[in-house]
Amino acid sequence: MKTTPVLKADFERSVLAVPPLARHADFSLNAGANRALIRYLEAGGIRTLMYGGNANIYNLGVLGLEAEMSALGEMAGADTWVIPAVGPEYGKAMDQAHILKALPFPTAMVLPLGFPATQAGIAIGIRKIAERYGKPVIAYVKSENYLKPADAGALIRDGAMIAVKYGVVRKEPATDDYLSALLDHVSPEQVVSGIGERPAPAHLIKFGLVSFTSGSVCVAPRLSLALLAALKARDEERALDLQTPFLPLEDLRDALSPIRALHSAVSLAGIAEMGPMLPMLTEIEDPAQRRDIERAARVLRAKDEAYRGEKAA
């Protein structure tokens, strides 16, 4: 696992994969299945693993954090960057930050809290969490009333925050007044598009964000990396072609549940058996929905394999 301090190059070298976590029937971590997913991603070129929402860290307790994150760090390759998450509640995040302080992860992401919270309180909380952790953190912004752009800039200038994962959903990602305001205070090199492949072209080409996070990269790592390369080259036509295969699975994730549908997709695509989800979530059980997810995931994986063949030819 990569343990060196975070640099700009760390954000732009890879799509930031946001994988689910595999568990046994008793909810303990399934080391074999998680290792299989990590190896699948690494074989596809991915070098950043962010364990947050898709991993259901929201429902992971304080006492389980050290063992699970340490295990994942040991599974990762020598040059793979692993990013754990803390929170979202302040007290839980502070306790988790205290635990992570003794571990070699170079940063951690603070999960977003919707209630009870105020913008000023979020800024204070992130600063305190970073102080407890002893390293700069990543803020996950999922709504425009979460963190004021000026406060985000101050947190980065003061060394409490290293980056923003920007995940505010818009019907038209290219029209985003809040993101424009955020970039008045934070360099685009420190903002990662946080909603997968769908808004990535607008976020990276129009707004200049450094990279993007993805859940569907767990099914098609090579295609997702190719999309990142096209966006960095500002080849919008190529980028939109590469984005298209992801949309059927992304549509299902949006319609059913981004976290739950991805959890099922990784299993149903034959990549690794994810098992049950940590409560308070459950797997998608409806047979028709599972058939739809399996069809979309297997088609996407097949296209990723075809792309690998084209590159090798």
BELQUI-V941570 format. One record per residue. PHI is phi as a letter, one per 30 degrees, with the letter a starting at -180 (NA if undefined). Layout:
BEGIN
phi = <PHI,PHI>
END
This chain:
BEGIN
phi = <NA,d,b,d,e,d,b,e,d,d,d,c,d,a,d,d,d,c,d,d,c,d,b,d,e,d,i,d,d,c,d,d,d,d,d,d,d,d,d,d,d,d,d,d,j,d,b,b,b,c,c,b,d,d,d,h,d,e,c,d,d,d,d,d,d,d,d,d,d,d,d,d,d,d,d,d,d,d,c,c,c,c,c,d,b,b,j,d,d,e,d,d,d,d,d,d,d,d,d,d,e,d,c,d,d,d,a,b,c,c,d,d,c,d,b,d,a,b,e,d,d,d,d,d,d,d,d,d,d,d,d,d,d,i,b,d,c,c,c,c,c,c,b,d,c,d,b,d,e,d,d,d,d,d,d,d,e,d,i,d,b,c,a,c,c,c,b,d,d,b,d,b,e,d,c,a,d,d,d,d,d,e,d,d,c,b,d,e,d,c,b,c,d,c,b,i,d,d,d,e,e,d,d,d,d,d,c,i,d,d,a,b,c,a,c,d,e,d,c,b,d,d,d,d,d,d,d,e,d,d,d,d,d,i,c,d,d,d,d,d,d,d,d,e,d,d,d,e,d,d,d,d,d,d,d,c,l,e,d,d,d,d,e,d,d,d,d,d,d,i,d,a,d,d,i,d,c,d,e,c,c,b,d,d,c,d,e,d,d,d,d,d,d,d,d,d,d,d,d,d,d,d,d,d,d,d,d,d,d,d,d,d,d>
END
